[in-house]
Amino acid sequence: MLLTIDIGNTNITVGVFKQEDLLATTRISTDTSRMPDEYGLIISQLLALKGITLTEIHALCMCSVVPPLTPIFVELSESFLGVKPLIVGSGTRTGIKIMYDHPRDVGADRITDAAAALNTYGSPVIIVDIGTATVFDAVSKHGEYLGGAIAPGLAIAADALFHSTSQLRRVELSRPKTPIGKNTVHAIQSGLVLGYSDLITGMVSRFNQELGGNSKVIGTGGLASIIADEVTLFDAIDPYLTLNGLKLIHELNKTK
């Protein structure tokens, strides 16, 4: 079995593959203060609840946007699994040509998502990752990763409103009854949920025009479900896009 780990700023997403099948997934909160044994124990216990033991896992592929945690998970892999992990980064075979000005600057998760989207949905394709940040990535009709755009995420924006104002409160990230909020809670929900929906619609339109039209649009990320009902242009919502990308990249690098 293959263990795939996507280390994000807010959550760490874990998936276990048996050949082509994604058998189990779980999420844990990102915490740079945890030690390898702590993460190992947490992951072991969570997978055990799904009927999977670490002794069944013989490979690990991971991507990380939290540099302090990368060596933590390398040690976890070597101590708990007895294997050297494949870490997506510069020099890793991904199956996609990177056209970014400075390829090393692109987040490993963005390249992983782009590789998965290209392999699964074809090109041109636009990926919208709705998580800690709202990230847009573009793959050309020739299968090239061109770049994208990054905006603050929904949760970041909500926290900024709460911390930077005296009278605005935390609210549930859900759709208000109408765009014109009749109270402060609904007004904030409108600005966040509907405002970000229009941000996504507008940015995707701009990307699609630059890509020449007819692009597939794939949504992913922990907050994608909040936006999915408001944005009608998604061809698919793929919550496991990054995990599938890690599996693909592992396969591409097995014989390298």
Residue, then its C-alpha position, 0 to 999 in steps of 0.5 A: m500500500l502507498l501512504t500519501i500525505d499532503i501537508g497544508n497550512t491548516n490541515i494535513t490530509v492523509g490517504v492510503f492507496k492499494q493499487e488504483d483504489l483510495l482505501a481511506t482518508t483522514r485529516i489532522s490539524t497542522d501543528t509544527s510543535r508536534m514531534p515525529d512520534e506524535y504524528g506517527l501515533i496519531i496517523s497509526q490510530l486514525l488508520a487503525l480505525k479504518g482497518i489499516t495498519l502501518t505494517e501494510i504500507h510500503a511506500l510514502c509520497m508527500c508534498s508540503v508547504v510547511p517547511p518545518l514539518t517536512p523533516i518531521f515527516v521524513e523521520l516519521s516515514e523512516s521510523f514507523l514505515g522503514v522507508k525513505p519518502l518521496i517528497v515532491g519538489s525540484g527534480t521530481r518527475t511530475g508529468i507536467k512541464i512547468m512554465y513558471d518564471h522560477p519553477r522552484d517558487v511554485g508550491a509542491d501542492r500546486i504542481t501536484d494538483a496540476a499533474a492530477a488534473l491534467n491526467t484525470y480531466g485533460s487540458p486546458v484545465i483550471i484548478v481552484d483550490i479553496g482552502t487556507a488560501t484561494v489558489f487558481d492554477a492554469v494548465s495550457k492545452h499543451g499540458e504546460y503548467l503556466g502559473g496562476a493567482i493567489a488570494p486570501g482564503l475564506a477563513i483568513a478573510a473571516d478572521a481578519l474581519f473579526h480581529s481587525t474590527s471592534q464590532l464584527r463577530r465570527v460567523e458560520l461560513s454559510r450562504p445567507k438568505t439574500p445577497i443584501g444582508k438584513n443583519t450583521v451576520h448575514a451581511i458578513q456571510s454575503g460578503l464572504v460566501l457570495g463575494y468569494s463565489d463571484l471572485i472565483t467566477g470572475m477569475v476563472s473567466r479571465f483565466n479561461q479567456e487567456l487559455g483560449g476558452n473551453s477549459k475544464v474547471i476543477g474545484t478542490g480544497g477543504l472549503a470547496s463544498i461551501i462555494a460549490d453550490e454558488v459557482t455553477l462553472f465547476d466541471a467537477i469538485d475533487p476533494y482528493l485531487t492532491l492525494n491522487g496527484l501524489k499517487l500519480i507522481h509516485e508511479l512516475n518516479k518508481t523507476k527513476 
